[in-house]
Amino acid sequence: MRTRFILIQTSHAGNVGAAARAMKTMGFDDLVLVAPRWPNVLRREETIQRASGALDVLENARIVATLDEALDGMSHLCATAMTPRDFGPPTASPRAHFEMVLKKEQLALDGQALEAKNASNVEAAAAPSGVAFLFGSERFGMANEDVYRCHVALSIPTNPGFGSLNLGAAIQVIAYEWRQALGGFAVQNATPARVQADAAQVAGMLAHWEQALTGIGFLDPSAPKKLMPRLNQLFNRAQLSPEEIHILRGVAKAMLETAQAKR
């Protein structure tokens, strides 16, 4: 589903950069600016700095004179308006609305697919044309006439006593919620995948420890009881890595050397 973020009459260059950054982190790249304060806003130093590496989004961004141009090809329009209005589209939280939109789209696609299957001339079901998220200026928000054109007014649930959100922060929340609704991204591990030691490595380490524990007098070979099997189960639960096996064998070696030095 095509996704477009539209900023209307943005007055701060830094917010354009912040918008690009917020979009890229969630995998979106279609940004359109309607009559921004600065005609060269996409090239201003503050914009580039706040984009923090999302330069490809800025390079692909478009500046248009009217909202009609920005909405070209979009079928579902979402206003972002925190201020309640007496008239206009229904207000909804992003998460609840996105669930409804995707459910309706899936039902529509299922119906089209069924019709296509039963038709003599089979054609693929048409994909939705796109969703647009509209954000007003930092000073005045969205104009009423722009809100009235939308299918919904998204309201981010915030602290009732303080609902002030920076434009970049609001875009980040909307982009995140929409990406989650579309399936989200898998969490990336900050460290390499853990490698578990094999059974032979664990057995070798346990044999080394048995020697060391005997050497320091902790284990009596004539009456071992269940000490080693219990240690075996303990280390199995720990799911040791080869590096950890190496450390434990180093400990066993040090115990043996200490015991021999005291004789």
C-alpha positions in Angstrom: 0.0 0.0 0.0 1.5 3.4 -1.0 2.1 5.7 1.9 2.7 9.4 1.7 3.5 12.0 4.4 2.3 15.5 3.5 3.5 18.6 5.4 1.4 21.7 4.8 3.0 25.1 5.1 5.9 23.9 7.4 7.7 26.9 8.9 10.7 25.3 10.5 13.3 23.7 8.3 14.5 21.4 11.1 11.1 19.8 11.3 11.4 18.8 7.6 14.6 17.0 8.4 13.1 15.4 11.5 10.2 14.2 9.4 12.6 12.6 6.9 14.4 10.8 9.7 11.2 9.6 11.3 9.9 8.3 8.0 13.1 6.4 7.1 13.3 4.7 10.4 9.9 3.1 9.6 10.7 2.4 6.0 8.7 5.2 4.3 10.1 7.6 1.7 7.3 9.5 0.0 7.4 13.0 1.4 5.6 16.0 -0.1 5.7 19.6 1.2 2.9 22.0 0.4 4.0 25.6 0.2 6.7 25.5 2.9 8.0 28.7 4.3 11.4 28.2 2.8 11.5 27.4 -1.0 14.9 25.8 -0.6 14.0 24.0 2.6 15.2 20.6 1.4 18.7 22.0 1.0 19.0 24.1 4.1 21.7 23.2 6.6 19.2 22.7 9.5 17.1 20.3 7.4 20.1 18.2 6.5 21.4 18.1 10.1 18.0 17.1 11.5 17.6 14.4 8.9 20.5 12.6 10.5 21.4 10.5 7.4 17.9 10.2 5.8 19.2 12.2 2.8 17.6 9.9 0.3 14.2 10.8 1.7 15.0 14.5 1.2 16.3 13.9 -2.3 13.1 12.2 -3.3 10.8 14.7 -1.5 8.7 17.0 -3.6 7.5 20.6 -3.1 4.2 21.6 -4.5 2.0 24.7 -4.4 -1.3 23.2 -3.5 -2.7 20.3 -1.5 -4.5 19.0 -4.6 -1.1 18.3 -6.1 0.1 16.6 -3.0 -2.9 14.3 -2.9 -2.6 13.0 -6.4 -3.0 9.2 -6.4 -4.0 9.0 -2.7 -7.4 7.4 -1.8 -7.5 7.5 2.0 -6.7 10.8 3.7 -5.8 11.0 7.4 -5.7 14.4 9.0 -3.7 14.9 12.2 -5.5 17.3 14.4 -5.3 17.5 18.2 -7.9 20.3 18.5 -11.5 19.0 18.6 -13.8 20.4 16.0 -17.6 20.8 15.9 -17.7 19.5 12.4 -15.6 17.2 10.3 -14.4 13.6 9.9 -14.6 11.3 12.9 -11.7 11.4 15.4 -9.8 8.1 16.1 -6.6 7.0 17.6 -4.0 5.9 15.0 -3.9 2.2 16.1 -7.6 1.7 16.2 -8.1 3.4 12.8 -5.3 1.5 11.1 -6.7 -1.8 12.2 -10.1 -0.8 10.7 -8.5 0.4 7.4 -6.5 -2.8 6.9 -9.5 -5.0 7.8 -11.6 -3.2 5.2 -8.9 -3.3 2.6 -8.5 -7.1 3.1 -12.2 -7.7 2.9 -12.2 -5.7 -0.4 -9.3 -7.6 -1.8 -10.9 -10.9 -0.8 -14.1 -9.9 -2.6 -12.3 -8.8 -5.7 -10.2 -11.9 -5.8 -13.4 -14.1 -5.6 -15.1 -12.1 -8.4 -11.9 -12.4 -10.5 -11.8 -16.2 -9.9 -15.4 -16.6 -11.0 -15.1 -14.3 -14.0 -14.4 -15.6 -17.5 -11.7 -13.1 -18.0 -9.6 -13.5 -14.8 -7.8 -10.3 -13.7 -5.8 -9.6 -10.6 -7.5 -7.6 -7.9 -6.5 -4.0 -7.9 -4.3 -2.8 -5.1 -5.3 0.2 -2.9 -4.0 3.4 -4.4 -2.6 4.8 -1.1 -2.8 6.4 2.3 -1.8 10.0 3.0 -1.0 11.5 6.3 -1.5 15.2 6.5 0.2 17.5 9.0 -0.5 21.2 9.3 1.9 24.1 10.1 3.6 24.3 13.5 1.9 27.6 14.3 -1.7 27.0 13.1 -2.1 23.3 12.6 -4.4 22.2 9.8 -6.9 24.5 8.2 -10.5 23.4 8.6 -11.1 23.1 4.9 -8.1 20.7 4.7 -9.4 18.6 7.6 -12.9 18.4 6.0 -11.4 16.7 3.0 -10.1 13.8 5.1 -11.7 10.5 6.0 -10.5 10.7 9.6 -8.8 13.0 12.1 -6.1 11.0 13.9 -5.5 12.0 17.5 -2.5 10.6 19.3 -3.5 9.6 22.8 -1.5 11.8 25.2 -1.5 13.0 28.8 -4.8 14.9 29.1 -3.0 17.7 30.9 -0.2 18.1 28.3 -0.8 17.0 24.7 1.8 19.1 23.0 3.8 17.2 20.4 6.6 18.5 18.2 5.8 17.9 14.5 8.8 15.5 14.1 7.6 13.5 17.2 4.0 13.3 15.9 5.2 12.0 12.5 7.4 9.4 14.3 4.4 8.1 16.3 2.1 8.0 13.2 4.9 6.3 11.1 5.5 3.7 13.8 1.9 2.9 14.3 1.3 2.5 10.6 4.4 0.3 10.2 3.2 -1.9 13.0 -0.2 -2.2 11.5 1.5 -3.3 8.2 3.4 -6.0 9.9 6.4 -4.1 11.5 10.0 -5.0 11.4 11.8 -7.8 13.2 13.9 -6.7 16.2 17.6 -6.7 15.2 20.0 -8.3 17.6 22.6 -5.8 19.0 25.1 -8.6 19.4 26.0 -11.6 17.2 23.8 -14.7 17.5 24.9 -16.9 20.4 26.8 -20.1 19.6 26.2 -22.9 22.0 29.0 -25.3 23.0 28.6 -28.9 21.8 28.3 -31.9 24.1 31.9 -32.9 23.7 33.1 -29.5 24.8 30.9 -29.6 27.9 32.0 -33.2 28.7 35.7 -32.1 28.4 35.1 -29.2 30.7 33.3 -31.3 33.3 36.2 -33.8 33.3 38.6 -31.0 33.8 36.5 -29.7 36.7 36.2 -33.1 38.3 40.1 -33.2 38.4 40.2 -29.7 39.8 37.5 -30.3 42.5 39.3 -33.5 43.5 42.6 -31.6 43.6 41.3 -29.0 46.0 39.6 -31.6 48.2 36.0 -30.5 47.4 35.2 -33.8 45.6 35.9 -37.2 47.2 36.4 -39.7 44.4 35.5 -42.6 46.7 32.2 -41.0 47.5 31.3 -38.6 44.6 27.5 -38.9 45.2 25.7 -36.9 42.5 28.0 -33.8 42.4 29.2 -34.2 38.8 25.7 -35.1 37.3 24.3 -32.1 39.1 27.0 -29.9 37.7 26.3 -31.4 34.3 22.7 -30.4 34.6 23.6 -27.0 35.8 25.9 -26.3 32.9 23.3 -27.7 30.4 20.7 -25.3 31.7 23.2 -22.4 31.3 23.7 -23.3 27.6 27.3 -22.4 27.7 29.1 -20.9 24.7 32.6 -22.1 23.6 34.1 -18.9 25.1 32.4 -19.7 28.5 33.7 -23.2 28.3 37.2 -21.8 27.8 36.8 -19.6 30.9 35.6 -22.4 33.1 38.5 -24.6 32.0 40.8 -21.8 32.9 39.3 -21.7 36.4 39.8 -25.5 36.7 43.4 -25.1 35.6 44.0 -22.4 38.2 42.4 -24.5 40.9 44.7 -27.4 40.0 47.8 -25.2 39.9 46.9 -23.7 43.3 46.4 -27.1 44.9 49.7 -28.4 43.6 51.5 -25.3 44.8 50.3 -25.9 48.4 51.6 -29.5 48.5 
